[in-house]
Amino acid sequence: MLKDSITNVKGIGPKVAEEFELMHIFTIEDLLFYFPSRYDVFEIKPIGELIHEDKVTIEGRVIHDPSLSFFGKKKSRLQFNVEVEGIAVKAVMFNRAFAKKQIKQGDIITLTGKWDAHRLQITVSNYKKGAAETHAEIQPIYSVKGDMTNFRLKKAIKHALDEYANNIDELLPATFLTAYKLPKRREALFTMHFPENRNALKHARRRFTYEEFLLFQLKMQLLRKLKRQATTGNAQQYDKETVQAFIEDLPFQLTKAQKQAVEQILSDMESPFRMNRLLQGDVGSGKTVVAAICLYASITAGKQGALMVPTEILAEQHYESLKTLFGDRVSVALLTGSVKGKKRRELTTAIENKQIDLVIGTHALIQEDVNFDNLGFVIIDEQHRFGVEQRRSLRNKGLHPDVLFMTATPIPRTLAITAFGDMDVSIINEMPAGRKQIETYWIKDNMLDRVLLFIEKRITAGEQAYVICPLIEESDKLDIQNAVDLYEQLKAYYDASIQVGLMHGRLHVDEKDNVMKQFALNEIKILVSTTVVEVGVNVPNATVMVIYDAERFGLSQLHQLRGRVGRGDKQSYCILIADPKGEIGKERMKIMTETNDGFELAEQDLKLRGPGDFFGKKQSGLPDFKVADMIHDYRALETARNDAQEIIRNDLLLCDKDYKMLQRKLEEDGVYSTKLD
C-alpha cells in the first residue's frame, strides 16, 4: 500500500503529482516520510530574553491605530506601537494594507517576526488578534520546490496519514522501544508533522534518529559479514612463542593501546576470514612497531609480507627502521621506482623464490613483474593516498592475504563508525612513554623577528627547523613563488652561516629525495617547504615547526605538520603565524595551542567544518540522513552500532520473529539476503 503512487491520496491528481515529483516524492511512503526541514516555535518570552535578529513572538496591547503608507507599485508599509511589559515596541508590516481595518487601538495582539533589539522593533511576518495560546505553537516548515507551498504539502500529508496510518509498520522490536523509551513509529510519524509540544517532538526525533542509524549500521555490518564470508581458508598459524620473544626483545615497552591493537590484529589473522582492518594512530603513536609485530607473526606462519607506502623517502625510512627492529630474524628488501635494471630483476626473482620475507616499497610493488611465492600479509600506509585499483592490485598478489590499512590522520569516532562501518577499526590513542609534548604558540606577523631569532638559537644548539608555506590551490606558480621568496628572504637573513633548503611540489622526485636526505643528515638546517612534508618523514633532530598563514589550513592538516617535529627526546615547538579574520579561524588557532591530541582535534575540526568537508565532498561517501545528525547525535550512533553488531552476531534477523520487520525493511532496500545465513 505505502509503495503505491501518491495519486491514490485524496486531492492529488496526475498534474499535482508532477509537482511532488520535483521533490522526489513518488509514493505514499515518500510523502509520509518527507519530514520538515525545521520547526518555528511561537513561544512568548520576556523582552529581555529576546535575541537580536531572531524570529520571535510577542504579545501586547495596540497603543494607537496603525498608520499606512504606500510606495512603489502595490507596495505598502503598516506601522503601529504595541505596549509589551510596559515598553512601547514598534511593529512594522509590509504589503498588508488590509490589516489597517482589522487592528484597532486597545486590541490585544500576538505578533511573530524578526526582532531588532537596538530599535525595539519587530518586522511582522504573522499576526493574530487576541492573546497567545497558553502553550507554545510549533509550526513545521518544509523544503518545497516549484509551485508547491507548505500549506498544500501539509494538507496532502494529513490526507495520507488519515487514509494510510494503519499501514505504517513498527520496525523496531518491542524490547528496543521499552529500553530506550521510544514512541511507536506511527505516533512518532504523526508528531513529526503535527507536533503538540516540544517534548513530544523531541522524542519523535529521537526515535527516527535511532531508526536511521540502526538501519544504516545493519547495512554496514551485513556488508562486513558478506566481505568476510566471501573469503575463507586464510587462518594463519603463527608461532606465538617466537612472536612473544620478539616483543620482549624490543628496546621499549609497548603502550596499552599498542598491545590492544596487536591483540586485535593477531586475532584477525588466526580467524578463517580475510582481515579488513584500519589502524589509526596519532602522529608518533607507534604504529610502525605494531605493523612490525604483525608482519613478523605472518612470516613465522610461513608467509611473506608487503608494506606499501606513498613516497620513496617514506619507504626508505620504513626499510631502515624495520631492518633495525628485525635484525637477522627477517630478510627485508626495498623496492621503489629507483630500483632498476639488473638489480630489480634479481630482487623480483628473490621475492618469487621466497628468499625475501618482507618487501617494503611504493606503488612499484604492484607492477606486473612483482610476484610473491606466498603473500599472506599486506599493509597499506596512508591508504587514502592510493586509488582503489592500486590497493586491489597489491591484494591480488596473494591468495586472500590479510590486509591492514594504516593512517596517521586521526578520524573522529563518529566518522570512523559511518565512513568505515564495514571495516574493523583499531585505534592507538596513547603516546609512548617519555615523549615530550610539543609546545604550540600562535603569533601575528609583527613578531616575526622574534621567531627568526628563536630558530637561530635552536640551530646553534644543534637542532633543525621546518618553515612551511601554504599551498594556494588556484595557482601552482604563486604557491612556488611564495616558497621561493621565503627561501630567499631566510637565506639573506641568516647569511651563509645557516644552510637553508627548499622543497616544493614542482621539484623532480630525485630532487625532493635529495633535499630530504640532506635535511635528515643535518646538512640543511632550515627546510622551507610547501605541505609536501606532511606525511611520515622522520627527522628526530628537527625541533621547530613554523607555519606561515596557518589560517589557510584545517586543524587535521596543521596537526599533521606539527607531527613532523617532536620525534626525538628534545623539547619541540610549533609556531603558527596567522591573522584569521573570522571566528572559525580564530577558534582553530586557539584549539591548536590548547591540545596535542589528534583525535580531540579531529572531533573539533568536524564540529567546525561539518562531515562533508572533513573528507572532502566528492569522496566522503557519507550517508544523507533525514533526521539524524552524526555530530550532535553521536551517542545514538554508537548505541545503534553496538545493537547492529549484536543483531548480526546472533543472527537475530533470521532467528527471532521480533526482528522480522527489520529484516523485511532491509530486503526492501536491497541489502539483506538469506544467503548470508
N, C-alpha and C positions, 0 to 999 in steps of 0.2 A: 504493500500500500504506500509506504513512505517513499518508495522508489518511483512512484507514478509521477507523471508530468504535473507541473503546477496548474495547468489548465483545468485540473479537477477541483481546484479550490474555488469557492464561490467568489464571483466578481473578477476572475482572471480568464480572459479570453485570449485567442492567439495574438492579438495586437499588443495587449498588456504584457503577455508572456515574453515578447521580444524585448521589452524594456528591462524585464527581470534578467534576461539572458546576458545583457551588458554587464550585470553584476555577478555573473557566473551562477545564477540561481536557475536551475533547470527542473529540479524535482521538489516534491513537498518537503522532503528531508532537508534539502539545501535551504529552503525558505525558513523552516523551523529553527535551523542551527545557524542562521545569519544573525550573529549577535551584534548588539550596539557597540560602536567604537568608543563611546564614552557615555557618562551619565551627568546631567546637570542636576545639582541638588539645590532646591529652592528653600533654604533654611535661613530664618531670621537670626541675625547675630547683632550684638551691640555695635554701635558705630565705631567705638574704639578698637574693635577686633577686625574690622574690615580691612582687606589688603588692597593697596593701590593697584589699579588696572585689573583686578579680579572681577569675575562675574558674581554679583551679589544680589540678595533680596532684602528689601527694607519695607517697613510698614509705617504709615504716618497719616496725619490729617492735612488736607489741602488748605493752605493759608489764604489763597485768592484764586479767582477764576483764571484759567490759562490764557496766555497771550499767544496769538497765532501770527506768523509772518511767512510770506511766500517769497521764493527766489528761484530763478530759472524756470524752466517749463515743468509744471506739475510737481515742483518740489516745495516742501513746507517745513517749518520748524515750530513746534509747540513747546511753550516753556511755562513752568509754574513752580512755586515753592511748596515744600511739604515740611510740616513740623515733625521731627523724629527725636524722641528723648529730649524735648525742649530746645532742639537745634534746628535752624532753618536750612534745609537741603534743597538745592536747585535740581529740578527734574527737567530733562530735555528729551523730546521725542521728534524724530524726523519722519516726514511723509505720513503723518497720522492726523490729518486735519479734522477728520470725523470725530476724533476723541474730544474736541473742544466742547461739543454739545453734551458729552457724557460725563465729563469731570467738572464738578461744581465745588465752590468754596465750602469747607466744612466736611466734605466727604472723607471717609476712611478709605485708604487705597493701599494696595500691595504692589510694589514696583520691583522688576528684575532687570538688571543691565550692568554695564561696565562702570566701575566705581573710580572716580577721580578724588583721591584723598586730599590733594592740595586745594582744589576748588570747592570741596564738599558738594560734588555734583555727580548725578547718576544719569548716564545716557541710556534711556529705557528701551529694552527690546520686547518686554512683555509687561502688561499691567492687568490688574484685576481689582474691581471695586469691592470693597469690604475687607475685613481683617484676613490675615493669612490663616491657613489651616493650622490646627494645633500641632500636627506632625509635619516634618519636612517633606515636601513633594519631590519625588525623584523622576526626572524626565530622561528616558533613554534617547540618545542621539545616534542615528545610524549613518554609515558612509553610503551615500547614494550617487547614482550616475544618471546622465541623460535627463529626462523629464520627471523621473521618479522623485517623490517627496517623502519626508519622514512620515507624514500623516498617512499617505496611501500605503506605504510599506507596512506600517504598524497595523493598519486595518486588515491587510492581507494576512499578516502573521496571526492576528486574532481569529480570523475565519479558519485558518489552518489548524490552530490549537483547538478551537471548538469542535471541528469535524474529525480531527485525527489524533487527539490526545491519547485515546485508548490504544493506539498502535505504537506508542513510544515504549520500547522495551527497556527494562533495567539491565544494564550491562554488568554492574559490579555485584559480586556475591554479598549476601546479607551481612556476613561477618565483617566485611570491609566497611559497610555503611555504619554498623554499630561501633566498631573500633575507632573509626576516625570521625564519628558524629557527622556524617554527610547526609544531606537531604536526598530523597529519591530523585531519579533522573527526570521524571515527568514534572514534579514540583519545582525542581531547580530550573528547568527549561522555562516554565511559566514565569518564575521570578526574574529570570534574566531579561525578559521582555516587558514584564509588568511588575516591577519591584514595589512591594508595600512599604518597606523601610530599609534602612541601611544594613541592619543586622541580617535580614533575610537575604539581601543581595550579596553580602559578604560570604555567607555560607553557600549560596548558589555558585558564586565564582570559585570558591574553594573546591567544590565538588567537580566542576568541569576542568579546573586546573589539574586536579589529581587524575581524572579520567584521561585527559590528553597525554599527560606524562606516562601513565601506566601503559596505554596503547602503544605509544612510541617506544618505550623501553621493552615491551614484549616483542615488538618487531625487531629491535636490535638484538635482543637475547636469542630470538629464533634464528636470526641471520648468523649469529655467532655459532650457535649449535650446528646449523647447516654446514658452515665452513669447517668446523671441527670434524663432523661426521663424514665429510666428503673425502677426508684423508686419514686412512688408518695404517696400522703396521709401522709406526715410526718411534716406538718406545726405545729410548737409549739406555742401555745397561752400563752406566759409567762406574768407575772404580771409586767407591765412596772413601775408602781409607786413603788412597793416593791424593784425592782432591782435598780431604781434610788436612793431610800433611802439608800440602801446598799452601793452604790458608794459614796454617800455623807458622810456616816459614816466612810469611810476608813481613817486611820490616816495620809494619804498623798494625794497630788493631782496627778491625772493621767497625764502623759505627752501627748502631742498632738498625738504622734504615737500610744500610748496605746489606746487613745479614738477612733482613726480611726479604729484600729484592732477590738475593741469591737463592734463598729457600723457594721463593715463588717460581723462579725460572727453572731451577733444577727439578722441581715438582712437575712442571710442564714437560720437561724433557723425558721424564720417566713415564708420562702418560702415553697411551697409544695414539693420541691425536696430535695433529701438527700445531706447533706453537704459533700464536699470533699476538705477540705482546709488545706493548710500548713501555720503554723505560724512560721516565722523565726524571731529570735531576737538575738541581740548580747549578749554576756555573761553579765549577770547582768542588762539586759534592762527592766526586769519586766514582763516576760511572764506569771509567775505564777498567778499574780493578774488578768491578762486578762482572763486566764483559769478559775479562781475562779468566776469571774462575770458571765461568760457564763454558767458555771455549775450551779450556783445559779439560773439563769434565767430558765434553763431547769427544775430545781427542783420546781420552782414556777408554772411551767406548768403541774405539777403532774407526772413528770418523775423521773427516777433515773439516776445517773451519775457514770462513771467509769474512773479512771485515771491510766494508766498502764505505769510503768517506768522500766528501765533495771536492777536496783540493789536494794537490800533491804534497804541499808542505805539511798538511794535517796527516796525510798517510805516512810521511817520513817520521813525524813526531810519534805517532802511534807505534810504528815499527820499532823505533829506538826504545820507547818505554816498555813495550811488551817483550822485546828481546831481553831487556834487563830483568824484568819480572820473572820470565820463564827460565832464564839461564840455559842449561843443557837439556832441560826436560822436553822442549818442543822445537822442531825445526820451523823457523819463521822466514817467510820471503816477502819482498816488497815488489809489487807490480804496478807501475804507473805508465803514463804515456811516454815518459822519458826513457823507459827501458825498451831498447830497440834491437833489431838485427839478431846476431848470433846469441847474444845474452838472453834475449826474450825467448828465442826458440828453446834454449837449454832450460830456461825456467818453466815454460809451459809443459815441456816433456817431463820434468821432475814433478810437477803438480799432477800430471796424468798418471805417473807411475807411483804416486803416493810417497815420494821421497820428501815431500813438503807437507807438514801438518796444518800449517796456518798461513793463509795468504792475505796480506793487507794491501789495499790498493784503491785507486779511483775507479771511474767508470771503465777503465782499461780491463777490469775484471770480467766485464760482460761481453768482451769481444768474442767472435766465433772460435778463435784458435785456443781459447782457455777452456780446458775440460778437466774435471775433477774425477778421481777414482771413486771416492765415496764421500760426497759433500753432505755433512749432517747438521751443520750449524751456521747460520748466516746472520751477521749483524749489519744493519744499515744505519749509519750515523747521520744525524741531521736529515732524517728521511724526507722532510719537505723540500730538500734541495734537489731531489731526484724525481724524475717523472715516473708515472705508474708503470710504463713499459720497461724502464730501466730496472725498477725494483723486481718486476716479474722475471726479467731475463736472468737476474742473479739467482732467484729462487729456482728457476728451471734448470740450473746447472747440476742439481742433485735430484734424487728421488725423494720427494716430500721432506726437504730439510726443515728443521725448526727455524723460525725467523723471529729475530728480536730487533725492533726499531728503537733507536736511541735519539733523544733530543735534549738539548740544553736550554730550550725555550720553555720556561715553565708555562703550562697551560692551566688556566683556572679550572678548579674541580668541576664546576658546572658545565664548562665546555668540553672537558675531557669525557664526562659522562655522556654528553649528547653527540659530539662530533666523532668520538672514538668508542661509542657504545658497543660496537661489535668486536672490540679488542679488549684484551685484559690489560690493565694498566698498573705498573709498579712505579712507586714514587720514592725518590731519595730526597728528603726534605731536611737533611741534617748535615752540618759541615764536619769534616774531620777535626779531631782534637788539635788544639794548638794553633789553628788558623786565626789570624788576626782580622778583625772587622775592618773593612775599607772605610776610611773617613771621607764623607762626601760634603762638598761645600757648593753653594750656589752664589755666584757673584755677577755683577754687571760689568760692562766694558771698561768702566773707569778704573777698575782695579787690576787691569791687565799687567801693568809694570810689576806689581807685587807677585803676580803669578809667574812671570818670566824669571824674577829673582829667586822664587821658590824652586823652580825647575833647576836653575843653575846650582843651587845649594844641594839638591838631591843628587845631581850628577857629580858634583865634587865629592860627595860621599860614596861614589862608585855605582850609583843606581842609574836607571834609564826612564825615559818618558815617551808616551804617545801624545800626539796632538791631532785631534780629529776634526775634519771639516764636514759639514753636512752635504749629502748628495742632493743636488737640486734637479728633480726628475725632468723638468721641462727642457733642460739644456745640459748635455754632457760637457760641452765646451766650457760653459760658465762654471760648472762644477769643478772641472780640472783646473781652470784658471784660478778659482778660489784656493785650491790646494797649492798650486804653483806659487801664487802671490804670497801665501802664508809661509811657504818653504823659503822663498827669497828673503822675506822680512826677518825670519828667525836666523837665517844664515848671516845676514847683515848685523843683526843684534848681537849674536854670540861670537862674531869674527870667525877665525879658523880654529879657535880653542876647543869648540864643541862640534863634533861631527853631526850634521843634520841629514836625514834621509827622506826620500819622498816616495809615496806609493799611491797609485790611483788605478781606477778600472781600465784605463786605456793602455796601460803597460802590458807588454807581452808576458805570458806565463813565466818564461825563463827570467825576465827582468824582475818580476814580482818576487819569485822564489829567491833570487839573488839578494834583493833588498832585505827580505825577511831573514835570510841566513846571516847577513851582516849584522842585523839587529840582534838576532839570537846569540851571535858570537861577541856582542858588546863592542863591535867596531863602529856601529851607528849608535849615537847616544839618544837622539831625539828623532822619532819617526813621525813625520807629518803624513796623514793618510785620510782618504775618504773612508766610508764604512767597510771597506774590504777586509779589515782586520777583525770583523765582528765575531766570526766563528772559530773557536777551537785553538787558536795559536797560543803556544805556551812559552812565555819568556819570564821565568821566575824573577829575573833581576829588574824587570820593569815595575816601578812602584808609583808612577804618576800618570793619570789619565786626564787630559784636558779636552773638553768637548766644546767647540765653538757653536754658537747658535743652537744651543741644546733644546730650545723650544720647538725646533723642527722635527724632533724625534718623539716616538711613542715611548712609554715607560719601559716596555719589554726590550726595545732596542737599546735604550740608554743603559739598562741593566746588563745586557749582553756586552756592551762596550766596556762598562765598568769591570766586568768579569775578566778582562784581559790583564788587569793588574791584581795584586793580592795573591799571587800564586806561589810565592816563596815565604820565608819566615820573617821578612821585614814588614814594617808598617807601610801600608799603601794609601794613596789618596786619589780621589776623583773630584775634579773641579769642573763645574758646569757654568759656562759663560752664557747667560741668557737674559733677555729683556722681554718676557712674554707680555703681550698686551691684554689677552683675555684671561678670564678667571680659571679656565681649564688648564691653560699653560702654566699659570702660577701654581695651581694645585699640584701639577705634575712635578715641578721643581721641588716643592715642599715635601711631597711624598718621597722623592729620591733621597733627600737629605735625612729623612726620618727612619728609613728601613733598608736593610741589605737583603731581605728575604724576597727572593724572586717570585715565590708563589703568592705572597701578600701583594707584591707589586702587580702581578698579573690580574689578581682579583680587582685591584683599584683601577687598573687600565681598562678592564672590562666595564666597570661602572662608568668610567669617563667616556669610553668610545662606543659601547654597545657591542653585542655579539657579532653582528655582520662585519663591522670594521676590524674586529680583533684578528680575524683570519684573512680579511680582505673579502669584499662582497662576492667576487667571482668564484672563489674556491672554498667558501666557508662550509658549504654543504649542510648548513644548519636548517632544521625544520622550521616551518612557519606555524606557530600555534595561534589558535583563535583567541583563547582566554589566558592561557598560561604565559608567564614571563620568566625566562630562565634565570635572570639575575635576582629578581625580587622573590621568586617562589622556589629558591634553590632547595629549601628543606623538603618541600613536597616532591621535588625532582629526585632527591636522594631516597626518600621513602618509596617512591614509585619504582625506582631502580631495584631496591632490595626486594620489594614484593614481586617484581617481574622475575628476578633471579630465582626466587623461591618457587614460583609457579612453574617455571621451565624445568628447574632441577627435579621437582617432584612430579613432573608430567601431569599437573592438575588439569590442564586444558582438555586432556583426553579421558582422564580417570575420575574426575569429580564433576557431577552434574551441576553443581553450583557455578561452575565456570563455563557452562555451555554457551551462554550468550556472548561471553568474551571471545570464545573460540569462533562463534559464528561471525562476529564483527570482524575478526582478523581475516577470516576466509573471504568475506565481502571485499575487504581491502586488498585481496590477492596475496596475502602474506602467508597465512597458515595452511599447512598441508599435512594430512595424516601420514605422509611418507616420512615425516620426522620421527615417527614412533620408534 
